[in-house]
Amino acid sequence: MARPGGRSARVQEAVHTAVRELAEEVGRDALTVPLIAARAEVTPSTIYRRWGDLQALLSDVAVERLRPETPPQDLGDLRTDLQAWAEQFLDEMASPAGRAYIRDALLGDPDGSNAGQCSAYAAEQIDVILARAADRGETGPGVETVLDHVVAPMMYRILFRPSGHDAAYARSLVATVLDAHSSP
């Protein structure tokens, strides 16, 4: 197992940084393992040993980029918090960069572990929102219910119906799941 902060972590960071920089400079389609290795100041064999191939490396970088950098906003109530999070999630995932990261995360993921990690990121964010609501005395649906009724429809639309994504759509999904939860 790699030590946090050890050589393995430094190599991973250097390679991930090289991928991000080169993708901006030359475009994703022009990336090659030797080009990335040269920028990261490692040998191509280091990349092949760790990631296996270019697609697996791009997938690893994509999963890292899809990880939220901050906790969701606390705007004071469950509906507002969940709507703000859903709007931001939809905006980020439906963007050209978001779609490219989703594609790369899934293409280099034959066993489904990257998809599971991306799902876990969303679940963690939703859990924070629901826990804050519970601390305020609000009741809400469970994390899985929000994933199934808010995140899943947004991801379906992002992947298979690539237009018409807006904040109103995200808000309507949140309203539907919260209204269903509050009904007797």
NORKA-V175759 format. One record per residue. N is the residue number from 0. RES is the residue in three letters. NEAR is the number of other ideal C-beta (glycine too) atoms within 12 Angstrom. D_LAST is the distance of its C-alpha to the last C-alpha in whole Angstrom. Layout:
BEGIN
n;res;near;d_last
N;RES;NEAR;D_LAST
N;RES;NEAR;D_LAST
END
This chain:
BEGIN
n;res;near;d_last
0;MET;6;50
1;ALA;13;51
2;ARG;11;51
3;PRO;11;49
4;GLY;11;52
5;GLY;12;54
6;ARG;15;56
7;SER;18;53
8;ALA;16;51
9;ARG;19;54
10;VAL;28;55
11;GLN;27;51
12;GLU;23;51
13;ALA;25;54
14;VAL;39;53
15;HIS;31;50
16;THR;22;51
17;ALA;33;54
18;VAL;41;51
19;ARG;29;49
20;GLU;20;53
21;LEU;29;54
22;ALA;29;51
23;GLU;16;52
24;GLU;15;55
25;VAL;17;56
26;GLY;14;53
27;ARG;28;51
28;ASP;13;53
29;ALA;15;56
30;LEU;32;55
31;THR;25;57
32;VAL;30;57
33;PRO;20;61
34;LEU;26;60
35;ILE;39;57
36;ALA;28;59
37;ALA;20;62
38;ARG;26;59
39;ALA;31;58
40;GLU;17;61
41;VAL;30;61
42;THR;18;62
43;PRO;24;60
44;SER;14;61
45;THR;26;58
46;ILE;36;56
47;TYR;20;56
48;ARG;18;56
49;ARG;27;53
50;TRP;28;51
51;GLY;19;53
52;ASP;21;53
53;LEU;30;52
54;GLN;26;49
55;ALA;28;47
56;LEU;41;49
57;LEU;39;47
58;SER;35;44
59;ASP;34;44
60;VAL;36;45
61;ALA;36;42
62;VAL;29;39
63;GLU;26;41
64;ARG;30;40
65;LEU;35;37
66;ARG;22;36
67;PRO;24;35
68;GLU;12;37
69;THR;12;35
70;PRO;17;32
71;PRO;31;29
72;GLN;22;29
73;ASP;20;27
74;LEU;19;26
75;GLY;17;24
76;ASP;21;21
77;LEU;35;19
78;ARG;27;18
79;THR;24;22
80;ASP;33;23
81;LEU;45;21
82;GLN;32;22
83;ALA;25;26
84;TRP;42;26
85;ALA;45;25
86;GLU;29;27
87;GLN;28;30
88;PHE;41;29
89;LEU;34;30
90;ASP;22;33
91;GLU;29;34
92;MET;36;34
93;ALA;31;34
94;SER;19;38
95;PRO;15;41
96;ALA;20;41
97;GLY;27;38
98;ARG;27;38
99;ALA;30;42
100;TYR;34;40
101;ILE;35;38
102;ARG;26;40
103;ASP;34;43
104;ALA;36;40
105;LEU;29;39
106;LEU;23;43
107;GLY;27;44
108;ASP;26;42
109;PRO;14;42
110;ASP;12;41
111;GLY;14;37
112;SER;18;38
113;ASN;32;38
114;ALA;26;34
115;GLY;16;33
116;GLN;24;34
117;CYS;34;33
118;SER;28;29
119;ALA;21;30
120;TYR;32;31
121;ALA;36;28
122;ALA;26;26
123;GLU;23;28
124;GLN;35;27
125;ILE;37;23
126;ASP;25;23
127;VAL;26;25
128;ILE;42;23
129;LEU;33;20
130;ALA;21;22
131;ARG;26;23
132;ALA;31;20
133;ALA;18;19
134;ASP;17;22
135;ARG;19;21
136;GLY;10;18
137;GLU;22;16
138;THR;14;13
139;GLY;32;13
140;PRO;31;13
141;GLY;21;16
142;VAL;27;20
143;GLU;18;20
144;THR;23;16
145;VAL;41;18
146;LEU;30;21
147;ASP;23;20
148;HIS;30;18
149;VAL;42;21
150;VAL;33;24
151;ALA;23;24
152;PRO;26;24
153;MET;39;26
154;MET;33;29
155;TYR;21;29
156;ARG;24;30
157;ILE;31;32
158;LEU;20;34
159;PHE;15;34
160;ARG;14;34
161;PRO;18;36
162;SER;11;35
163;GLY;15;33
164;HIS;30;31
165;ASP;17;30
166;ALA;21;28
167;ALA;15;26
168;TYR;27;25
169;ALA;35;24
170;ARG;25;22
171;SER;23;20
172;LEU;36;19
173;VAL;38;18
174;ALA;22;16
175;THR;25;14
176;VAL;35;13
177;LEU;31;12
178;ASP;17;10
179;ALA;18;8
180;HIS;24;8
181;SER;15;6
182;SER;9;4
183;PRO;5;0
END
